[in-house]
Amino acid sequence: MTTANRTRIQPPTQPPTVSGLGVGRSAAVAPLVLVRSVPAIPPDAQRLRDPSDAPEALALARRALAEVAAELAERAVAAPGALADVLRSTSDMAADPELADRVRVLIEAGQGPAAAVDEAVAEIIALLTAAGGLFAERSTDLRSVRDHAVARILGLPAPGLPELREPSVVCAVDLSPADTASLDLTKVAALVTESGGPTGHTAVIARQLGIPCVVRASGATRIPEGTVVAVDAANGTVTADPDEALVDSLRARADRERALAEDTAPGATADGHPVALLANVGTVHDIEQLGPSAAEGVGLFRTEVLFLDAVQAPSREQQTPVYARALAAAKGARTVVRTLDAGADKPLAFAAQEHEENPALGVRGYRLVRTLPELLEEQLAALGEATRALPPGDRARVWAMAPMISTPDEARTFARLARAHGVETVGAMIEVPAAALRASSILAEVDFVSIGTNDLAQYTMATDRLSGELADLLDPWQPAVLDLVAATARAGTAARKPVGVCGESAADPLMALALAGMGVTSLSMSAPALPAVRHALRHHTLARCRAIAEAALSAPTAAQARRAALALADAEVAALLGLGG
């Protein structure tokens, strides 16, 4: 936990608290700093004074967009992992010829350059919002392009943060990639936003870097700048002017959790039942950064992240050395490679589909074999070649799984293709309710399954997982979601085959106990979450985990399921990990 400048701390009997959705488990106490507001376009800049000014106005708008694109691309070079990917994608938005063409049409119709950029961006945002999923989430990124371009056109300071002079809690309605890139991360104690969601770019970056974060914290920007706040990601709270008792409790919890990181033994319950603890990664760099950490291997290698900038499909020759580096970095540990999960909320230029009314239910993940079969063929060939280059004893530790498998026939076809290319251990992701209901039949075709709880919740509850307004429906404790997870785990137990969970619910220590009790054999999560999950497992027997699972599965609501699980958890562990919220 980070603390800074506590001179403003006062002892109110009931400190004002804003609640939201916590990302991660850590906490921080520091002064709050607000992101500067976006520039307003003055009335006299809405229209051109004379039609003959159009060429100069167009040149000014194009120059502003080009400068924003170049600045974002430059920041991407020095940015870490996920942030670099987002910045490159946002730079591409600023340089998009379609945006420039919309601006040209509006300027030729008489609008001023700033107003033309503003309206052109608004038109594209409307299209993204209608498309839903990650397209809608990228609206924040495009607004950032608009804000920085308009500021340049008007000659105003760029929106965003002032220079941080001490560790601070950065607070905004939402944070764009440009905002995040401008942060001095050595002085960011925590991130707080009023909008966004647990899978948005702010949450992704906070999770990757282990920064305390609370999103959907309505009212947070009304806290006066400079106020000392306590951000508790584990409980999703932001408390203004925290009293000494709260500060001391967060510091004590942080000290205890730091000590947990020293334990890097394999994951297991108190009576020795193994539960492998693995890491979710998106790049080779992420694997290399794991080093001697608590991860026993990689439970989810998101290969689509490697090709976010690719305009053309990467060839076998281009992919093979990337996978070879990744497998070498894993040093013989289990590495579960997910084949391209493109489409819907993960658009890739070379895998784009014709306009789909509902992309989340369209051609995505494994379903790309219906329209672009060569993508999977080339990827598995490259992975197979990289696997064959390993020492014989390490080859079986390379696992490949397909996303968005819906039927046993799809699982069978994928397994045959992967094995034909030399991948010995083949699996399927369980993200679709149909797959969970037919898990036994799917496990008859593959060697393992991995449950993607984020998408499984989305499809089970018919709720966009990027919609913060519907976050309660996406609660991983929802009874219907738990039922499907438990059914899949039972199928794995009966087939004597591994069943993993690689959704973010695996990072919740309390949920981890329930999952182990259901029969889940491995849990994969962001690396910073591993110590707390390991500690929770190590202090509960398998029998206690099974009792927790049974209690959660018997509850009628998500809130009651969590309360039932918490009631059976070890009280000292719950207190140490802050599980009572």
C-alpha positions in Angstrom: 0.0 0.0 0.0 1.2 3.5 -0.9 0.8 6.4 1.5 1.7 10.0 1.0 1.1 13.5 2.5 -1.3 12.6 5.3 -1.4 16.1 6.8 -5.0 16.5 5.7 -6.3 13.3 7.4 -9.0 14.1 9.9 -10.9 11.8 12.2 -14.6 12.1 11.1 -16.8 9.5 12.8 -18.1 8.3 9.4 -15.8 9.2 6.5 -17.6 9.8 3.2 -17.0 6.8 0.9 -17.6 6.3 -2.8 -18.2 2.8 -4.0 -17.4 1.2 -7.4 -15.9 -1.9 -8.9 -12.4 -2.8 -7.6 -9.7 -4.0 -9.9 -7.0 -6.0 -8.1 -6.5 -6.4 -4.3 -4.1 -3.6 -3.3 -4.8 -0.2 -1.6 -3.3 3.2 -1.4 -3.6 6.4 0.6 -2.6 9.6 -1.2 -3.8 13.1 -2.3 -6.3 13.1 -5.2 -5.4 14.7 -8.5 -8.1 15.4 -11.1 -7.6 15.1 -14.9 -8.0 18.4 -16.7 -11.3 18.9 -18.5 -11.6 18.7 -22.2 -11.4 21.9 -24.3 -14.7 23.6 -25.2 -15.1 25.0 -28.7 -16.0 28.7 -28.5 -19.0 30.0 -30.6 -16.8 32.0 -33.0 -14.8 28.8 -33.9 -17.9 26.8 -34.9 -18.0 28.1 -38.5 -15.6 29.4 -41.0 -15.6 33.2 -41.5 -15.2 32.8 -45.2 -15.5 29.7 -47.5 -12.0 30.6 -48.9 -10.6 29.7 -45.5 -11.4 26.0 -46.0 -8.0 24.9 -47.4 -6.1 26.4 -44.5 -8.7 25.0 -42.0 -8.4 21.5 -43.5 -4.6 21.7 -43.3 -4.8 22.8 -39.7 -7.1 19.9 -38.8 -5.0 17.3 -40.6 -1.8 18.6 -39.0 -3.4 18.4 -35.5 -4.6 14.8 -36.1 -1.2 13.8 -37.5 0.6 15.3 -34.5 -1.7 13.4 -32.1 -1.1 10.2 -34.0 2.7 10.7 -34.0 2.8 11.5 -30.3 0.8 8.4 -29.4 3.0 6.2 -31.6 6.1 7.7 -29.9 4.7 7.0 -26.5 3.8 3.4 -27.5 7.5 2.7 -28.1 8.4 3.3 -24.5 5.2 2.0 -22.9 4.9 -1.5 -21.3 2.9 -4.4 -22.7 -0.9 -3.7 -22.7 -0.5 0.1 -22.6 1.7 0.0 -25.7 -0.9 -2.1 -27.6 -3.7 0.4 -26.7 -1.6 3.4 -27.6 -0.7 2.0 -31.0 -4.3 1.2 -31.7 -5.4 4.7 -30.7 -2.6 6.2 -32.9 -4.1 4.3 -35.8 -7.5 5.9 -35.0 -6.0 9.4 -35.2 -4.4 8.6 -38.5 -7.5 6.9 -40.0 -8.1 8.2 -43.5 -11.9 7.8 -42.9 -11.7 10.3 -40.0 -9.7 12.8 -42.1 -12.2 12.4 -44.9 -15.2 13.1 -42.6 -13.4 16.2 -41.3 -12.8 17.4 -44.9 -16.5 17.1 -45.8 -17.6 19.0 -42.8 -15.0 21.8 -43.3 -16.0 22.1 -47.0 -19.6 22.5 -45.7 -18.5 25.5 -43.6 -17.6 24.2 -40.2 -14.5 25.4 -38.4 -11.6 22.9 -38.0 -12.2 22.3 -34.3 -15.9 21.8 -34.8 -15.3 19.6 -37.8 -13.0 17.3 -35.8 -15.5 17.2 -33.0 -18.5 16.3 -35.2 -16.5 13.7 -37.3 -15.4 11.9 -34.1 -19.0 12.0 -32.8 -20.2 10.3 -35.9 -17.7 7.5 -35.7 -18.4 7.1 -32.0 -22.1 6.6 -32.8 -21.1 3.8 -35.1 -18.8 2.2 -32.5 -21.4 2.4 -29.8 -24.0 0.7 -32.1 -21.5 -2.1 -32.8 -21.2 -2.8 -29.0 -18.5 -4.8 -27.3 -14.9 -3.6 -27.5 -15.9 -1.3 -30.3 -18.0 0.7 -27.9 -15.2 0.6 -25.3 -12.9 2.2 -27.9 -15.1 5.3 -27.8 -13.1 6.6 -24.9 -9.9 6.2 -27.0 -11.4 8.1 -29.9 -12.7 10.9 -27.6 -9.1 11.3 -26.4 -8.0 11.8 -30.0 -10.7 14.4 -30.4 -9.8 16.2 -27.2 -6.1 16.4 -28.0 -6.6 17.4 -31.6 -9.1 20.2 -30.7 -6.7 21.5 -28.1 -4.0 21.7 -30.7 -6.3 23.5 -33.2 -7.4 26.0 -30.6 -3.9 26.5 -29.2 -5.0 25.4 -25.7 -3.1 23.2 -23.1 -3.7 19.5 -23.7 -6.3 17.9 -21.5 -5.2 15.4 -18.9 -3.1 15.5 -15.8 -0.8 18.2 -14.5 2.7 17.0 -13.6 2.6 14.8 -10.5 5.0 16.0 -7.8 4.3 13.2 -5.3 2.5 9.8 -5.2 -1.1 10.6 -6.0 -4.5 9.1 -6.7 -5.4 9.9 -10.3 -9.1 10.5 -10.7 -11.2 11.1 -13.8 -14.5 10.5 -15.4 -12.6 8.2 -17.6 -8.9 7.8 -18.5 -7.9 7.5 -22.2 -4.8 5.7 -23.4 -3.2 9.1 -23.9 -3.9 10.1 -20.3 -2.5 6.8 -19.1 0.6 7.2 -21.2 1.4 10.6 -19.8 1.4 9.3 -16.3 4.6 9.0 -14.3 3.8 5.6 -13.0 6.4 6.0 -10.2 4.0 8.7 -8.8 0.7 7.0 -9.4 -0.6 5.6 -6.1 -4.0 4.5 -7.5 -6.4 5.0 -10.4 -10.1 6.0 -10.0 -12.7 6.5 -12.7 -16.4 7.2 -12.7 -17.0 5.3 -15.9 -15.3 2.4 -17.6 -15.6 -1.2 -16.6 -13.6 -4.1 -15.1 -12.5 -5.1 -18.6 -11.7 -1.6 -20.0 -8.2 -0.4 -20.8 -7.8 1.4 -17.5 -8.6 -1.8 -15.6 -6.4 -3.9 -17.8 -3.4 -1.7 -17.3 -4.0 -1.4 -13.6 -4.3 -5.1 -13.3 -1.1 -5.7 -15.3 0.9 -3.2 -13.3 -0.5 -4.1 -9.9 -1.9 -0.5 -9.3 -4.9 -0.2 -7.0 -7.9 0.8 -9.2 -11.6 1.4 -8.7 -13.9 2.0 -11.7 -17.6 2.9 -11.9 -17.0 5.1 -8.8 -19.8 7.5 -9.3 -19.2 10.8 -7.6 -15.5 10.4 -7.2 -14.7 13.5 -9.3 -16.7 15.7 -6.9 -14.1 15.0 -4.2 -12.0 18.2 -4.0 -8.5 18.0 -5.6 -5.8 17.6 -3.0 -8.1 15.7 -0.6 -6.3 12.7 0.8 -8.3 9.5 -0.1 -8.0 5.9 0.7 -8.5 3.6 -2.4 -9.2 0.0 -1.5 -9.4 -2.1 -4.6 -10.3 -5.3 -2.7 -13.5 -3.7 -1.5 -14.1 -1.2 -4.4 -14.1 1.9 -2.2 -12.7 5.4 -2.3 -12.8 7.1 1.1 -12.1 10.8 1.5 -10.2 12.0 4.5 -9.8 8.5 5.9 -9.3 8.2 9.7 -6.2 6.8 11.3 -7.9 3.4 11.9 -8.7 2.9 8.2 -5.2 4.0 7.1 -3.6 1.7 9.7 -5.8 -1.3 8.7 -4.9 -0.9 5.0 -1.2 -0.5 5.7 -1.3 -3.6 7.9 -3.1 -5.6 5.3 -0.6 -4.4 2.6 2.3 -5.5 4.8 0.8 -8.9 5.3 0.1 -9.3 1.6 3.7 -8.4 0.7 4.8 -11.2 2.9 2.6 -13.6 1.0 4.6 -13.0 -2.2 7.6 -14.7 -0.6 5.7 -18.0 -0.8 6.2 -19.4 -4.3 5.5 -23.1 -3.6 3.1 -24.9 -5.9 -0.6 -24.1 -5.3 -2.3 -26.6 -3.0 -5.0 -26.8 -0.3 -4.0 -27.2 3.4 -4.1 -31.0 3.1 -2.0 -31.1 -0.1 -4.6 -31.3 -2.9 -2.9 -29.6 -5.9 -4.4 -26.6 -7.6 -2.0 -25.3 -10.2 -1.6 -21.5 -10.1 -0.9 -20.0 -13.5 -0.5 -16.6 -15.2 -2.6 -14.9 -17.9 -0.3 -13.1 -20.4 -0.5 -11.4 -23.8 3.0 -11.0 -25.0 6.4 -12.7 -24.9 7.6 -9.8 -22.6 4.8 -10.7 -20.1 6.2 -14.3 -19.9 9.8 -13.1 -19.5 8.7 -10.7 -16.7 7.2 -13.6 -14.7 10.7 -14.7 -13.9 10.9 -16.6 -10.5 7.4 -15.4 -9.6 4.6 -17.4 -8.0 3.3 -18.6 -11.3 3.7 -22.3 -12.1 3.3 -21.6 -15.8 1.1 -19.8 -18.3 -2.6 -20.7 -18.2 -3.7 -18.3 -20.9 -1.4 -16.9 -23.7 -3.6 -14.5 -25.6 -1.9 -14.8 -29.0 -4.2 -12.2 -30.7 -2.3 -9.5 -28.7 0.8 -10.3 -30.7 -0.9 -9.2 -33.9 -2.9 -6.1 -33.0 -1.0 -3.9 -35.4 -0.9 -6.4 -38.3 -2.7 -5.4 -41.4 -2.1 -8.7 -43.1 -2.4 -12.1 -41.6 1.0 -13.1 -40.1 2.6 -16.0 -42.0 3.9 -19.2 -40.5 7.4 -18.0 -40.8 6.6 -14.8 -38.9 4.7 -16.6 -36.1 7.2 -19.5 -35.5 10.0 -17.4 -33.9 7.5 -15.6 -31.7 6.2 -18.8 -30.3 9.7 -20.2 -30.0 10.7 -17.2 -27.8 7.6 -17.5 -25.7 8.2 -21.3 -25.1 11.8 -20.6 -24.3 10.8 -17.9 -21.8 8.5 -20.4 -20.1 11.5 -22.6 -19.3 9.7 -25.9 -19.6 6.6 -24.9 -17.5 3.1 -25.5 -18.8 2.2 -23.0 -21.4 -1.4 -22.9 -22.6 -1.6 -21.2 -25.9 -5.0 -19.9 -27.0 -5.4 -19.7 -30.8 -6.5 -16.4 -32.3 -9.6 -15.1 -30.5 -10.3 -12.4 -33.1 -13.7 -10.9 -33.8 -16.4 -9.1 -31.8 -14.6 -7.2 -29.0 -11.1 -8.2 -30.3 -11.1 -6.9 -33.9 -8.0 -7.6 -36.0 -7.6 -6.0 -39.4 -6.7 -9.2 -41.2 -9.7 -11.1 -39.7 -12.4 -8.5 -40.2 -15.8 -9.8 -41.2 -18.6 -8.3 -43.2 -20.9 -6.1 -41.1 -22.5 -8.2 -38.4 -25.6 -7.1 -36.6 -24.4 -8.8 -33.4 -20.6 -9.4 -33.5 -20.5 -11.0 -30.1 -22.7 -13.8 -31.4 -21.0 -13.8 -34.9 -17.9 -15.1 -36.4 -15.3 -14.9 -33.7 -12.7 -17.2 -32.1 -12.7 -20.7 -33.5 -15.6 -19.8 -35.8 -13.1 -18.0 -38.0 -12.5 -21.4 -39.6 -15.8 -20.9 -41.4 -14.5 -17.8 -43.3 -10.7 -17.8 -42.9 -9.6 -21.4 -42.3 -6.0 -20.6 -43.3 -5.6 -18.4 -40.1 -5.9 -21.4 -37.8 -4.0 -23.7 -40.1 -1.0 -21.3 -40.3 -1.0 -20.6 -36.5 -1.1 -24.3 -35.5 1.7 -25.1 -38.1 3.8 -22.3 -36.5 3.1 -23.5 -33.0 3.8 -27.1 -33.9 7.2 -26.1 -35.5 8.2 -24.2 -32.4 7.1 -27.1 -30.2 9.1 -29.7 -32.1 12.2 -27.5 -31.5 11.9 -28.0 -27.8 13.6 -30.8 -25.8 11.4 -33.9 -26.1 10.5 -33.8 -22.4 9.1 -30.2 -22.7 6.9 -30.8 -25.7 3.9 -32.2 -23.8 3.9 -29.0 -21.6 2.8 -27.0 -24.6 -1.0 -27.0 -24.6 -3.2 -25.4 -27.3 -6.8 -24.5 -26.9 -9.4 -23.0 -29.1 -11.7 -20.2 -28.0 -15.5 -20.1 -28.6 -16.0 -23.8 -29.0 -19.7 -24.5 -29.0 -20.1 -28.2 -30.0 -18.3 -31.5 -29.6 -17.9 -31.6 -33.4 -15.9 -28.3 -33.3 -13.7 -29.7 -30.5 -13.1 -32.9 -32.5 -12.1 -31.0 -35.6 -9.8 -28.6 -33.7 -8.1 -31.5 -31.9 -7.4 -33.4 -35.1 -5.9 -30.3 -36.7 -3.7 -29.4 -33.8 -2.4 -32.9 -33.3 -1.7 -33.2 -37.0 0.6 -30.2 -36.6 2.5 -31.8 -33.7 0.7 -30.3 -30.7 0.4 -33.1 -28.2 -2.0 -31.6 -25.6 -5.1 -30.1 -27.0 -8.1 -28.4 -25.3 -11.1 -26.2 -25.7 -12.4 -23.1 -23.9 -15.7 -23.3 -22.2 -17.3 -19.9 -22.8 -20.6 -20.8 -24.3 -23.4 -22.2 -22.2 -23.9 -25.0 -24.8 -20.3 -26.1 -24.3 -20.7 -26.2 -20.5 -23.9 -28.2 -20.8 -22.1 -30.7 -23.2 -18.8 -30.6 -21.4 -18.6 -34.4 -21.1 -18.9 -34.8 -24.8 -16.3 -32.1 -25.5 -13.9 -33.7 -23.0 -14.2 -37.0 -24.9 -12.6 -35.2 -27.9 -9.9 -33.1 -26.1 -7.3 -33.5 -23.3 -8.5 -30.6 -21.2 -10.9 -27.6 -21.0 -10.4 -24.1 -19.6 -13.4 -22.0 -18.5 -13.4 -18.4 -19.6 -15.7 -17.0 -16.9 -15.8 -13.5 -18.4 -17.5 -14.6 -21.6 -19.4 -17.5 -20.0 -21.1 -14.9 -17.7 -21.7 -12.6 -20.6 -23.5 -15.3 -22.7 -25.3 -16.9 -19.8 -26.7 -13.6 -18.5 -27.2 -12.1 -22.0 -25.2 -9.1 -20.8 -22.5 -7.1 -22.6 -19.4 -7.7 -20.4 -18.2 -4.2 -21.1 -21.4 -2.5 -19.9 -20.7 -1.1 -16.5 -24.3 -0.4 -15.9 -25.1 -4.1 -15.9 -22.1 -5.2 -13.8 -24.4 -6.9 -11.2 -25.6 -9.4 -13.9 -22.0 -10.2 -14.7 -21.1 -11.0 -11.0 -19.2 -14.3 -11.2 -21.2 -15.5 -8.2 -24.4 -15.5 -10.2 -26.1 -18.9 -9.5 -26.6 -19.7 -13.2 -22.9 -19.1 -14.0 -21.8 -21.1 -10.9 -24.0 -24.0 -12.0 -22.3 -24.1 -15.5 -18.9 -23.9 -14.0 -19.7 -26.8 -11.5 -21.2 -28.9 -14.3 -18.0 -28.5 -16.4 -15.8 -29.4 -13.4 -17.9 -32.5 -12.7 -17.4 -33.6 -16.3 -13.7 -33.1 -15.9 -13.6 -35.2 -12.7 -15.6 -38.0 -14.3 -13.3 -38.0 -17.4 -10.2 -37.6 -15.2 -9.1 -34.7 -17.3 -7.9 -31.2 -16.2 -10.5 -28.3 -16.0 -9.0 -24.9 -15.5 -10.4 -21.4 -15.0 -8.7 -18.5 -16.8 -11.3 -15.8 -16.3 -10.7 -13.0 -13.8 -12.9 -14.7 -11.2 -9.9 -17.0 -10.6 -8.1 -14.0 -9.1 -10.7 -13.7 -6.3 -9.3 -15.7 -3.3 -12.8 -16.5 -2.0 -14.0 -17.7 -5.5 -10.8 -19.7 -5.8 -11.8 -21.7 -2.8 -15.2 -22.4 -4.3 -13.7 -23.4 -7.7 -11.3 -25.8 -6.0 -14.2 -27.3 -4.2 -16.1 -27.8 -7.4 -13.2 -29.8 -8.8 -11.3 -27.1 -10.9 -7.7 -28.2 -11.2 -5.9 -25.0 -12.2 -6.5 -21.2 -11.8 -5.0 -18.7 -14.1 -4.9 -14.9 -13.5 -2.9 -11.7 -13.6 0.4 -12.4 -11.8 -0.1 -9.8 -9.0 -3.2 -11.8 -7.9 -1.3 -15.1 -7.3 0.0 -14.7 -3.8 -3.4 -14.0 -2.2 -5.0 -16.9 -4.0 -2.2 -19.2 -3.0 -2.5 -18.2 0.6 -6.3 -18.7 0.6 -5.9 -22.2 -0.8 -3.1 -23.1 1.6 -5.2 -22.4 4.6 -8.3 -24.4 3.7 -8.6 -28.2 3.3 -10.2 -29.7 0.2 -13.2 -30.7 2.4 -13.7 -27.1 3.5 -13.4 -25.9 -0.1 -16.1 -28.5 -1.1 -18.3 -27.2 1.7 -17.8 -23.6 0.4 -18.7 -24.7 -3.1 -21.8 -26.5 -2.0 -23.0 -23.5 0.0 -22.4 -21.1 -2.9 -24.2 -23.4 -5.3 -27.2 -23.7 -3.0 -27.7 -19.9 -2.7 -30.5 -18.2 -4.7 -28.6 -14.9 -5.5 -25.1 -13.8 -6.3 -24.9 -11.8 -3.1 -26.1 -14.7 -1.0 -23.7 -17.1 -2.7 -20.7 -14.9 -1.8 -22.0 -14.4 1.8 -22.5 -18.2 2.1 -18.9 -18.8 0.9 -17.5 -16.2 3.2 -19.3 -17.6 6.2 -17.4 -20.9 5.8 -14.0 -19.3 5.0 -11.3 -19.1 7.6 -11.9 -15.8 9.5 -8.3 -14.9 9.8 -7.6 -15.4 6.1 -10.7 -13.4 5.2 -9.5 -10.5 7.4 -6.0 -10.6 6.1 -7.1 -10.6 2.5 -9.9 -8.1 3.0 -12.6 -10.5 1.8 -15.4 -9.1 4.0 -16.5 -6.4 1.6 
